[in-house]
Amino acid sequence: MKAPNLESERLFYTPLDLSFASKRYVDWMNDKEVNKFMESGGDYSLSKLHKFLEKVEKQEILFWAIITKETKKHIGNIKIDPLSLKNLTGEYGLMIGDKNEWGKGYATEASSEILKFCFSKKLNLRKITLGVVYENSTALKLYRKLGFEQEGLLKKHAKHEGRWCDIVRMAKFNPNLSSEH
């Protein structure tokens, strides 16, 4: 499934494609503060970004650029990937790359809108999951606020800043479905 165009009160969600390749985007991916808890980043170039976006463009994937309505500025991305239509599940990922836009509630707004879409009659997913580095307290706070609950803790599962760290696995079930689903 390709990502449809969506919008919320202050944001547009546009399918991520090559048109979003920019020096600003490369700068986010190389910013230690932005990519601190991400698996990718730190070694990006415009060429690498082009290759990544070309790959994204060719896939049937729920991957959106987050754009402010007021300034029409690309401030980050949100995705549900991989998506399992057999199990009606999806894996959530979010990056607000533009640090000038941090602390304005955009991550909450974008996440709420995309979750609403995932749980709507159109897609009707049963469950959205995610993994987060235990030390990422800002993200954990956001996910709990969005209604995600911890399902597990993977001990010393991933390397972060040169050492092994725990990964919290979280999930949010579709509130519109009965518990038998």
Secondary structure, DSSP 8 states (H G I E B T S, - for coil): -----EE-SSEEEEE--GGG--HHHHHHHH-TTTSTT-SS-SS--HHHHHHHHHHHHHS--EEEEEEETTT--EEEEEEEEEEETTTTEEEEEEEE--GGGTTSSHHHHHHHHHHHHHHSTTT--SEEEEEEETT-HHHHHHHHHTT-EEEEEEEEEEEETTEEEEEEEEEEE-TTS-TT-
